[in-house]
Amino acid sequence: MRGADVMQESLFTYMTLNDFVPANHPLRAIREIVNTALSAMDRTFEVMYADAGRDSIPPEQLLRGLILQALYGIRSERLLCEQLSYNMLYRWFVGLGLEKRAFDHSTYTKNRDRLIEHQAVRELFERVLDQARAKHLLSSEHFSVDGTLIRAWASQKSFVPKDGPPSPSGGARANPEVDFRGEKRTNDTHVSTTDPDAKLYKRSQKVAAIPAYLGHVLTENRNGLVVDERLTQPSGTAEREAALEMLRALPGEARKTVGADKAYDIEPFIEGCRDINVTPHVAQNTTRRRSRIDERTTRHAGYGLSLISRKLIETVFGDAKQHGILRQVKLRGRKKVELLFTLSATVVNLRRLPRLLAMAPCG
């Protein structure tokens, strides 16, 4: 007998959000790790909000929402909040009950400065890393470092002279056509009106300079987990300086090694590593000059192993750009972009940790 194509609404439902999520869904393990980290941040959340007044949207829910956005590459907070209205999986992960109305996207705008001021995302990164540390998943001796270019939310035409008249323009007022042919533009003489913290930068002579930031990560070589990160304005020395800063922050006095690509084969970085008791396992750059890495380093078997392990760091940037939110950031200002970069590093670890924790011995 054919059934009738009629949808009948029930007055009551006997299903919970948990019933809509498959038992083996990968978000279950990730949510457990996130909830453990958020529980450890309870004191920080208490300080973030006043003791009196109307109840806020729980900061735990805001952070879970940001994690979802980075995990699934959701292009905006507006779209994230829209999907929270009907996506059962997202509601379950965030902790939004069936009877609750999804919060408005402006909630993130109103709370972002609070998250930045109290470094909530950075602490979330550390609390997630603590769980890997407790299971002895992190190497304390062997590391890799690298940087990546992050396209800013600004256009070429937004760069105008700091002093003097702007470049001639025409067309529509909302989207003018700017003619800057023949005009020499540098970061010393020009600034973006859209994002003043962004700088013109290019990775090689074969490509055009774009408004950008530089992101830097330090990973350990045992499982490729990110143990530290930095976001800086781009410059010719930013990668080296950020790498040395992260290496100095590593705990312990024992000798360590750091793998890096040919761009780090320069004397200030090599000598800087040796000054802090770190052996630089840097790929040799013999293009038109002599490498700063000699047989004192290359003769050891560990040098070759570091160069192999170093390549795993590229997947950190690949995940964050291909599947996440870093190909071109949608926020402006260094502090806000730094929040997104730290969030992306946290999500890269969250993708890898469930399998690693499941394989880790108990106790």
MARDRENBA-82045 format. One record per atom (N, C-alpha, C): z, x, y; residue in three letters. Coordinates in steps of 0.1 Angstrom, whole numbers, plus 2048, in hexadecimal, padded with zeros to 3 digits. Layout:
<kedos>
ZXYALA;...
</kedos>
This chain:
<kedos>
8008097F4MET;800800800MET;80080980CMET;7F7806816ARG;7F680E822ARG;80280B82BARG;807816830GLY;81281483AGLY;80D811848GLY;81580B850ALA;81180785DALA;813812867ALA;809815870ASP;80981F87AASP;81181A886ASP;81E819884VAL;82781488EVAL;83481D88FVAL;83782289AMET;84382B89CMET;84E8228A0MET;859822898GLN;86581A89BGLN;87082489FGLN;8768218AAGLU;8818298AFGLU;88E8248A9GLU;89682D8A4SER;8A382A89ESER;8AE82A8A9SER;8B78218A8LEU;8C28218B2LEU;8CB82E8B0LEU;8CD8328A4PHE;8D583E8A1PHE;8CC848899PHE;8D085589ATHR;8C985F892THR;8D486788ATHR;8D186B87ETYR;8DB872876TYR;8D7880874TYR;8CE88587CMET;8CA89387BMET;8CF89B887MET;8D28A7885THR;8D78B088FTHR;8CC8BA892THR;8CD8C289DLEU;8C38CC8A0LEU;8C28D6895LEU;8CC8D988FASN;8CC8E3884ASN;8C38DF878ASN;8C28D1876ASP;8B98CC86CASP;8AB8CE86EASP;8A78D087BPHE;8998D287EPHE;8948E187CPHE;89E8EA87BVAL;89A8F887AVAL;89A8FD86BVAL;88F902866PRO;88F906858PRO;89A911855PRO;89F910849ALA;8AA919845ALA;8A6928846ALA;89A92B844ASN;895939844ASN;88E93D851ASN;89093585CHIS;889938868HIS;88F94586EHIS;88694E873PRO;88B95B878PRO;89595A884PRO;89494F88BLEU;89C94D897LEU;8AB94B893LEU;8AE947887ARG;8BC945882ARG;8C3952883ARG;8BD95D87DALA;8C496A87DALA;8C596F88BALA;8BB96D893ILE;8BB9728A1ILE;8C696B8A9ILE;8C795E8A7ARG;8D19568AEARG;8DF95B8AAARG;8E295E89EGLU;8EF96389AGLU;8F39708A1GLU;8E99798A2ILE;8EB9858A9ILE;8EE9838B8ILE;8E697A8BEVAL;8E89778CCVAL;8F59708CFVAL;8F99678C6ASN;9069608C8ASN;91296A8C7ASN;9119738BETHR;91B97E8BDTHR;91C9868CATHR;9109898CFALA;9109918DBALA;9169898E7ALA;91297C8E8LEU;9169748F3LEU;9259718F2LEU;92B9708E6SER;93996F8E5SER;94197A8EASER;93B9868E9ALA;9429928EEALA;9419938FDALA;93998B903MET;93798B912MET;93F981919MET;94897A912ASP;95096F918ASP;957973925ASP;95D97F925ARG;964983931ARG;95B98493DARG;94F98A93BTHR;94598B945THR;94197D94BTHR;93F974942PHE;93B966946PHE;94696094EPHE;95396294BGLU;95E95D953GLU;95E962961GLU;95B96E963VAL;95B974970VAL;94F96F978VAL;94496C972MET;938968979MET;93995B980MET;94295297CTYR;942945981TYR;950942988TYR;950939991ALA;95D935998ALA;96692D98EALA;97392C991ASP;97C925989ASP;97C91698CASP;976912997ALA;97690499BALA;9688FF99EALA;9668F299EGLY;9598ED9A2GLY;9528E6996GLY;9468E3998ARG;93E8DC98DARG;93A8E6982ARG;93A8E1976ASP;9368EA96BASP;9288EF96CASP;9258FB96ASER;91890196ASER;9118FF95DSER;90490295DILE;8FD904950ILE;90391094AILE;90790F93DPRO;90D91B937PRO;904927937PRO;90A93393BPRO;90193F93CPRO;8FC94392EPRO;903940924GLU;8FE942916GLU;8F193C914GLU;8F092F919GLN;8E3928917GLN;8D892E91FGLN;8DB93292BLEU;8D1938934LEU;8CC94592DLEU;8D594D928LEU;8D095A922LEU;8C9957915LEU;8CD94D90DARG;8C594A901ARG;8B7945905ARG;8B693E910GLY;8A993A914GLY;8A0945918GLY;8A694F91FLEU;89E95B923LEU;89A963917LEU;8A296390DILE;89E96A900ILE;8939638FAILE;8939568F9LEU;88894E8F4LEU;87B9518FCLEU;87C951909GLN;870954911GLN;86A96190DGLN;87296C90BALA;86D979908ALA;8689798FAALA;86F9728F0LEU;86B9728E2LEU;85D96C8E0LEU;85B9618E7TYR;84E9598E5TYR;84495B8F0TYR;8479648FAGLY;83E967905GLY;83B95A90DGLY;84595290FILE;843946918ILE;84194A926ILE;83694692CARG;83194C938ARG;83A949945ARG;84293F944SER;84B93C950SER;85793594CSER;861935955GLU;86E92E952GLU;86B91F953GLU;86291B95CARG;85E90D95DARG;85990894FARG;85090F949LEU;84B90B93CLEU;85690B931LEU;85F915932LEU;86A916928LEU;873909929LEU;876905935CYS;87F8FA937CYS;8788ED933CYS;86A8ED935GLU;8638E1931GLU;8638E0922GLU;8628EB91BGLN;8628EB90CGLN;8708E7906GLN;87A8EB90ELEU;8888E790ALEU;8898D8909LEU;8818D1910SER;8828C2910SER;87D8BC902SER;8758C38FBTYR;86F8BD8EFTYR;86E8C68E3TYR;8708D38E5ASN;86F8DC8DAASN;87D8DE8D3ASN;87E8D88C7MET;88B8D88C0MET;8908E68BDMET;8878EF8B9LEU;88B8FD8B6LEU;8919038C2LEU;88B9028CDTYR;8909088D9TYR;89D9028DETYR;89E8F58DDARG;8AB8EF8E0ARG;8B68F48D7ARG;8B38F58CATRP;8BE8FA8C1TRP;8C29098C4TRP;8B89118C7PHE;8BB91F8CAPHE;8C39208D7PHE;8BF9198E1VAL;8C791A8EEVAL;8D49138EDVAL;8D69098E4GLY;8E39038E3GLY;8E48F68EBGLY;8D88EF8EDLEU;8D78E38F5LEU;8D68D78EBLEU;8E18CF8EBGLY;8E28C48E2GLY;8D78B98E4GLY;8D48B18DALEU;8CA8A78DBLEU;8CC89D8E7LEU;8D889B8EAGLU;8DB8918F4GLU;8DB897902GLU;8DA8A4903LYS;8DA8AB910LYS;8CC8AC916LYS;8CC8AA923ARG;8BF8AC92BARG;8BD8BB92DARG;8B18C092BALA;8AE8CE92EALA;8B08D193CALA;8B68DD93FPHE;8B88E194DPHE;8AB8E4954PHE;8AB8E3961ASP;8A08E6969ASP;89D8F596AASP;8908F896CHIS;88C90696DHIS;89390D979HIS;896906983SER;89C90C98FSER;8AA91198CSER;8B090D981THR;8BD91397DTHR;8BC92297BTHR;8B1927976TYR;8AF935975TYR;8AE93C983TYR;8A793698CTHR;8A693B999THR;8B393C9A0THR;8BC93299ELYS;8C99329A4LYS;8D393B99ELYS;8D193E991ASN;8DB94798AASN;8D6955988ASN;8C995898BARG;8C4965988ARG;8CC970990ARG;8CF96E99CASP;8D79789A4ASP;8E497B99EASP;8EA970998ARG;8F7971992ARG;8F697A985ARG;8EC97797DLEU;8EA97F971LEU;8E798E975LEU;8E0990980ILE;8DD99E984ILE;8EA9A5989ILE;8F199E991GLU;8FE9A4997GLU;9079A898DGLU;9099A0982HIS;9139A3978HIS;90D9AA96CHIS;9009AE96DGLN;8F99B6963GLN;8FA9AF955GLN;8F89A2955ALA;8FA99A948ALA;8F099E93EALA;8E49A0941VAL;8D99A3938VAL;8DC9B1932VAL;8E09BA93BARG;8E39C8936ARG;8EE9C892CARG;8F99C092FGLU;9049BF926GLU;9009B9918GLU;8F79AF919LEU;8F29A990DLEU;8EA9B3905LEU;8E29BC90BPHE;8DC9C7904PHE;8E69CF8FDPHE;8F19D3903GLU;8FB9DC8FDGLU;9029D58F2GLU;9059C88F4ARG;90D9C18E9ARG;9049BF8DDARG;8F79BD8DEVAL;8EE9BC8D3VAL;8EE9CA8CCVAL;8ED9D48D4LEU;8ED9E28CELEU;8FA9E58C7LEU;9059E08CCASP;9129E28C5ASP;9119DE8B6ASP;90A9D38B4GLN;90A9CE8A6GLN;9029D889DGLN;8F79DE8A2ALA;8F09E889BALA;8F99F4899ALA;9009F88A3ARG;909A048A3ARG;914A02898ARG;9199F6897ALA;9249F388EALA;91F9F487FALA;9129F287DLYS;90D9F386FLYS;906A0186DLYS;909A0A876HIS;903A18875HIS;8F4A19874HIS;8EEA1087CLEU;8DFA1087CLEU;8D9A19886LEU;8E1A1F88FLEU;8DCA2889ALEU;8DDA36897LEU;8D3A3E899SER;8D4A4D898SER;8DCA528A4SER;8E4A5C8A3SER;8ECA628AESER;8E6A6F8B1SER;8DBA738ABGLU;8D6A818ADGLU;8C7A818B1GLU;8BFA788ACHIS;8B0A798AEHIS;8ABA6D8B5HIS;8A4A6F8C0PHE;89FA658C9PHE;891A678CEPHE;88BA5D8D4SER;87EA5D8D9SER;87EA578E7SER;875A5B8F0VAL;875A568FDVAL;866A54902VAL;864A4990AASP;857A4790FASP;858A3D91AASP;84DA3B922GLY;84CA3292DGLY;840A2A92DGLY;840A1F934THR;834A16934THR;832A11942THR;826A0E946LEU;822A08953LEU;8249F9952LEU;82B9F395BILE;82D9E495CILE;8269DF968ILE;81D9D6967ARG;8159D1972ARG;81E9C797AARG;81F9CA987ALA;8279C1990ALA;8209B4993ALA;8289AB998TRP;82399E99CTRP;81E99F9AATRP;8149A79ADALA;80F9A99BAALA;8009AE9B8ALA;7F89AB9C3SER;7EA9AE9C2SER;7E79BB9CBSER;7DB9C09C9GLN;7D79CB9D1GLN;7D69C79E0GLN;7D29BB9E3LYS;7D09B79F1LYS;7DE9B59F8LYS;7E99B59F0SER;7F69B39F7SER;7FA9C09FDSER;7F49CC9FAPHE;7F89D99FFPHE;7F29DAA0DPHE;7FA9DBA17VAL;7F69DCA25VAL;7FC9E8A2BVAL;7F79EEA36PRO;7FC9F9A3CPRO;80B9F7A42PRO;813A01A40LYS;8219FFA45LYS;8219FFA55LYS;818A07A5AASP;816A08A69ASP;807A05A6CASP;8059FEA76GLY;7F79FCA7AGLY;7F29EEA75GLY;7E69EBA79PRO;7E09DEA75PRO;7DC9DDA66PRO;7DD9D1A60PRO;7D99CFA52PRO;7CA9D1A51PRO;7C69D2A44SER;7B79D3A41SER;7B19C6A45SER;7A49C6A49PRO;79D9BAA4DPRO;79C9B0A41PRO;79D9A3A44SER;79D999A3ASER;79598DA3FSER;791985A35GLY;78A979A38GLY;78B96FA2DGLY;785963A2EGLY;786959A24GLY;792950A26GLY;79694AA1BALA;7A1941A1CALA;7AE948A1FALA;7B7940A27ARG;7C4946A2BARG;7CD948A1FARG;7CC93FA15ALA;7D5941A09ALA;7D194CA00ALA;7C494FA00ASN;7BF95A9F7ASN;7B49629FEASN;7B896AA08PRO;7AE970A11PRO;7A797BA09PRO;79B97EA0EGLU;79398AA08GLU;796996A11GLU;79C9A0A0BVAL;7A09ACA13VAL;7969B7A10VAL;7919BDA1AASP;7889C8A19ASP;78F9D5A1CASP;7939DDA11PHE;7999E9A13PHE;7919F5A0EPHE;7849F3A0EARG;77B9FEA09ARG;77BA09A14ARG;77CA15A0EGLY;77CA21A17GLY;78AA24A1DGLY;793A1BA1AGLU;7A1A1DA20GLU;7AAA24A16GLU;7B0A2FA1ALYS;7B9A36A11LYS;7C6A30A11LYS;7CAA2BA05ARG;7D7A24A04ARG;7E0A2C9FBARG;7ECA2FA00THR;7F7A369F8THR;804A2E9F9THR;80DA329F1ASN;81AA2C9F2ASN;822A309FEASN;81EA3BA04ASP;825A40A10ASP;820A38A1CASP;814A33A1CTHR;80EA2DA28THR;80DA1DA26THR;80DA18A1AHIS;80BA0AA18HIS;817A04A10HIS;8199F7A11VAL;8249F0A0AVAL;81E9E2A06VAL;8239DD9FBSER;81F9CF9F7SER;8289C59FESER;8219BBA04THR;8289B0A0BTHR;82E9A6A00THR;8289A79F4THR;82D99E9EATHR;8399A39E2THR;8389B09DEASP;8439B69D7ASP;8459C49DDASP;84D9C69E7PRO;84E9D39EEPRO;8549DE9E5PRO;85A9DA9DAASP;85F9E59D0ASP;8559EA9C7ASP;84A9E39C6ALA;83F9E89BDALA;8379F39C4ALA;8329FC9BCLYS;82AA089C1LYS;81DA089BBLYS;813A0E9C2LEU;806A109BCLEU;807A1C9B3LEU;801A1A9A7TYR;802A2599DTYR;7F7A23992TYR;7F3A2E98DLYS;7E9A2E982LYS;7EDA38978LYS;7EAA3596BARG;7EEA3E960ARG;7E5A4995EARG;7D8A48963SER;7CEA53961SER;7C5A5296DSER;7BCA5C96EGLN;7B2A5D979GLN;7A7A54976GLN;7A6A4E96ALYS;79AA46966LYS;79CA3796ALYS;7A8A3396EVAL;7ABA25971VAL;7B0A24980VAL;7AFA18985ALA;7B3A15993ALA;7C2A14993ALA;7C8A1799FALA;7D6A159A1ALA;7D9A079A3ALA;7E5A0299DILE;7E99F499EILE;7F79F49A2ILE;7FC9E89A8PRO;80A9E79ABPRO;8129E699EPRO;81C9EE99DALA;8239F0990ALA;8319F5991ALA;8389F4986TYR;8449FB983TYR;843A03977TYR;84CA0C974LEU;84DA14968LEU;859A10960LEU;857A0D953GLY;862A0A94AGLY;864A15940GLY;870A1993DHIS;873A25935HIS;87DA2092AHIS;87BA2491DVAL;884A21913VAL;888A2E90BVAL;894A2E905LEU;898A388FCLEU;89CA318EFLEU;895A358E4THR;897A308D7THR;89DA3A8CETHR;8A5A358C4GLU;8AAA3E8BAGLU;8A0A3E8AEGLU;89FA498A7ASN;894A4B89DASN;897A4688FASN;8A3A4188DARG;8A6A3C87FARG;89FA2E87DARG;8A1A25886ASN;89AA18885ASN;892A14890ASN;891A1C89AGLY;888A198A6GLY;88EA0F8AFGLY;89BA0E8B0LEU;8A2A058B9LEU;8A3A0B8C7LEU;8A2A038D1VAL;8A4A078DFVAL;8B3A098E2VAL;8B6A158E6VAL;8C4A188E9VAL;8C7A198F8VAL;8BCA1A900ASP;8BEA1B90FASP;8B1A18915ASP;8B1A13922GLU;8A5A10929GLU;8A7A11938GLU;89DA1393FARG;89DA1594DARG;890A0F953ARG;891A0995FLEU;885A05967LEU;885A0C974LEU;87AA13978THR;879A1A984THR;86CA1798BTHR;86CA1B998GLN;85FA1B99FGLN;857A2699AGLN;84AA24999PRO;841A2E993PRO;840A3B99CPRO;83FA46996SER;83DA5399DSER;839A5D992SER;835A69997GLY;831A7398DGLY;83CA79986GLY;848A7798BTHR;854A7D984THR;85EA7397ETHR;85AA6697FALA;864A5B97BALA;866A5C96CALA;85CA5E964GLU;85EA5E956GLU;868A69951GLU;866A75957ARG;86EA80953ARG;87DA7E958ARG;87EA79964GLU;88CA7796AGLU;893A6C962GLU;88CA6195FALA;893A56958ALA;897A5B94AALA;88EA62943ALA;891A67936ALA;89DA70936ALA;89EA7993FLEU;8AAA82940LEU;8B7A7A943LEU;8B5A7094BGLU;8C1A6894EGLU;8C6A61942GLU;8BDA5B93AMET;8C1A5492EMET;8C7A5E923MET;8C1A6A922LEU;8C6A74919LEU;8D4A7891DLEU;8D7A7A92AARG;8E4A7E92EARG;8EEA7492BARG;8EAA6792BALA;8F4A5C928ALA;8F7A5A919ALA;8F1A61910LEU;8F4A60902LEU;901A668FFLEU;909A5F8F7PRO;917A648F4PRO;916A708EAPRO;921A788EAGLY;922A838E0GLY;91DA908E6GLY;923A9B8E1GLU;91FAA88E6GLU;916AAF8DCGLU;914AAA8D0ALA;90BAB18C6ALA;8FDAB28CBALA;8F6ABB8C6ARG;8E8ABD8C9ARG;8DFAB18C5ARG;8D6AAE8CDLYS;8CDAA28CALYS;8BFAA78CCLYS;8B6A9E8C7THR;8A7AA18C9THR;8A1A958CFTHR;896A978D7VAL;88FA8C8DDVAL;880A8E8DBVAL;879A848D5GLY;86BA858D4GLY;864A7E8E0GLY;859A848E4ALA;851A7E8F0ALA;843A828EFALA;83AA7C8F7ASP;82CA7F8F6ASP;829A8A8FFASP;81CA8D901LYS;818A99908LYS;81BA99917LYS;81DA8D91CALA;820A8C92BALA;82DA9292EALA;836A94924TYR;843A9A927TYR;843AA9924TYR;838AAF921ASP;837ABD91FASP;835AC492CASP;840AC3934ILE;840ACA941ILE;84EAD1942ILE;84EADC949GLU;85AAE594AGLU;866ADE94FGLU;866AD5959PRO;873ACF95EPRO;879AC7953PRO;871ABF94BPHE;877AB7940PHE;87CAC0934PHE;874ACA930ILE;878AD2925ILE;885ADA928ILE;885AE0934GLU;891AE7938GLU;89DADD93AGLU;89AAD1940GLY;8A5AC8942GLY;8ABAC3935GLY;8A3AC292ACYS;8A8ABE91DCYS;8B1AC9918CYS;8ACAD5918ARG;8B4AE0913ARG;8C1AE291AARG;8C2ADF927ASP;8CEAE092FASP;8D9AD792AASP;8D5ACB924ILE;8DFAC2920ILE;8E0AC1910ILE;8DCACC90AASN;8DDACE8FBASN;8D5AC48F4ASN;8C8AC28F9VAL;8BFAB98F2VAL;8B2AC18EFVAL;8AEAC28E2THR;8A2AC98DETHR;896AC08E1THR;88DAC48E9PRO;881ABC8EDPRO;876ABD8E2PRO;874AB38DAHIS;86AAB38D0HIS;85EAAB8D6HIS;858AB28E0VAL;84DAAC8E8VAL;83FAB18E2VAL;836AA88E2ALA;828AAB8DDALA;822AB58E7ALA;81CAC08E1GLN;817ACA8EAGLN;80AAC68F2GLN;80AAC98FEASN;7FFAC6907ASN;7F8AD390AASN;7EDAD6904THR;7E6AE3906THR;7D9AE090ETHR;7D8AD5915THR;7CCAD291DTHR;7CDADA92ATHR;7C4AE492BARG;7C3AEC938ARG;7D0AF393CARG;7DAAF4933ARG;7E6AFC936ARG;7EDAFF929ARG;7F7B0792AARG;7FFB0B91FARG;80BB0291DARG;80DAFE910SER;818AF590DSER;825AFC90FSER;82FAF4914ARG;83DAF9915ARG;845AF9908ARG;83FAF38FEILE;845AF28F1ILE;83FAFE8E8ILE;847B078E3ASP;842B128DBASP;847B128CDASP;846B1D8C6GLU;849B1D8B8GLU;858B1C8B6GLU;860B1F8C0ARG;86FB1D8BEARG;872B0E8BAARG;869B058BETHR;86BAF78BBTHR;862AF28B0THR;855AF68B1THR;84BAF08A8THR;84DAF5899THR;854B01897ARG;855B0688AARG;85FAFE881ARG;867AF5887HIS;870AEE87FHIS;86AAE187AHIS;86EADD86EALA;868AD1868ALA;86CAC4870ALA;877AC4877GLY;87CAB987EGLY;872AB688AGLY;86BAC088FTYR;862ABE89ATYR;857AB4896TYR;851AB788AGLY;847AAE885GLY;84CAA0882GLY;858A9F87DLEU;85EA9287ALEU;860A8A887LEU;864A91892SER;866A8A89FSER;859A858A4SER;84FA8C8A3LEU;842A888A8LEU;83DA7B8A1LEU;840A7A894ILE;83CA6E88CILE;845A63890ILE;852A65891SER;85BA5A895SER;858A558A3SER;854A5E8ACARG;852A5B8BAARG;848A4F8BCARG;83EA4E8B3LYS;834A448B4LYS;839A368B3LYS;845A358ADLEU;84AA278ABLEU;84EA218B9LEU;851A2A8C3ILE;855A258D0ILE;84AA1D8D6ILE;83DA208D3GLU;832A188D9GLU;833A0A8D5GLU;839A068C9THR;8399F88C5THR;8439F08CETHR;84D9F78D4VAL;8569F18DEVAL;84E9EB8E9VAL;8459F38EFPHE;83D9EE8FBPHE;8339E48F6PHE;82D9E68EAGLY;8239DD8E5GLY;8299CF8E3GLY;8359CE8DDASP;83C9C18DBASP;83E9BA8E8ASP;8439C28F2ALA;8479BC8FFALA;83B9B8907ALA;8309BE905LYS;8249BA90DLYS;81B9B0906LYS;8199B28F9GLN;8109AA8F2GLN;81699C8EFGLN;82399C8EBHIS;82A9908E7HIS;83498B8F1HIS;8389948FAGLY;843991903GLY;83F98E911GLY;84699391BILE;84598F929ILE;84299B932ILE;83E9A792CLEU;83D9B3935LEU;82E9B7938LEU;8249B0933ARG;8179B4937ARG;8159B3946ARG;8199A894CGLN;81A9A795BGLN;82699F95EGLN;8309A4964VAL;83D99D967VAL;83A992971VAL;842987970LYS;84097C979LYS;84B97B984LYS;853986985LEU;85E98698FLEU;85B992998LEU;8609929A4ARG;85E99C9AEARG;86B9A29B2ARG;86B9AF9B5GLY;8779B79B9GLY;87B9BF9ADGLY;8809CB9B0ARG;8849D49A5ARG;88F9CF99CARG;8999C99A2LYS;8A59C499BLYS;8A19B9991LYS;8989B0995LYS;8949A598DLYS;88A9AA982LYS;8829B3985VAL;8799B997AVAL;8819C1970VAL;88C9C8975GLU;8959CF96DGLU;89C9C6963GLU;8A09BA967LEU;8A59B095ELEU;89C9AC953LEU;88F9AA956LEU;8859A794CLEU;8839B2942LEU;8839BF948PHE;8819CA93FPHE;88C9CC935PHE;8999CB93ATHR;8A49CC931THR;8A49C0927THR;8A09B492BLEU;89F9A9922LEU;8959AC917LEU;8899B291BSER;87F9B5911SER;8849BF907SER;88B9C990BALA;8919D3902ALA;89B9CD8F9ALA;8A39C48FETHR;8AC9BC8F5THR;8A59B48EATHR;89A9AE8EEVAL;8939A58E5VAL;88C9AE8DAVAL;8879BA8DEVAL;8819C38D4VAL;88B9C68C9VAL;8979C98CDASN;8A29CC8C4ASN;8A59BF8BBASN;8A59B48C2LEU;8A89A78BALEU;89E9A48B0LEU;8919A88B2ARG;8879A68A8ARG;8899AE89CARG;88F9BA89EARG;8909C4893ARG;89E9C388CARG;8A89BE893LEU;8B69BF88DLEU;8B89B6881LEU;8B39AA880PRO;8B69A2875PRO;8B39A8867PRO;8A79AE866ARG;8A49B585AARG;8AD9C1857ARG;8B09C9862LEU;8B89D5860LEU;8C69D185DLEU;8CC9C7863LEU;8D99C3860LEU;8DA9BD851LEU;8D09B684DALA;8D09B183FALA;8CF9BC835ALA;8C99C7838MET;8C89D382FMET;8D49DC830MET;8DC9DB83BALA;8E89E483DALA;8F29E1832ALA;8F99EB82DPRO;9049E9824PRO;9109E282APRO;9179DA823CYS;9229D3828CYS;92E9DC82ACYS;9379D9834GLY;9439E1836GLY;9419EB840GLY;
</kedos>
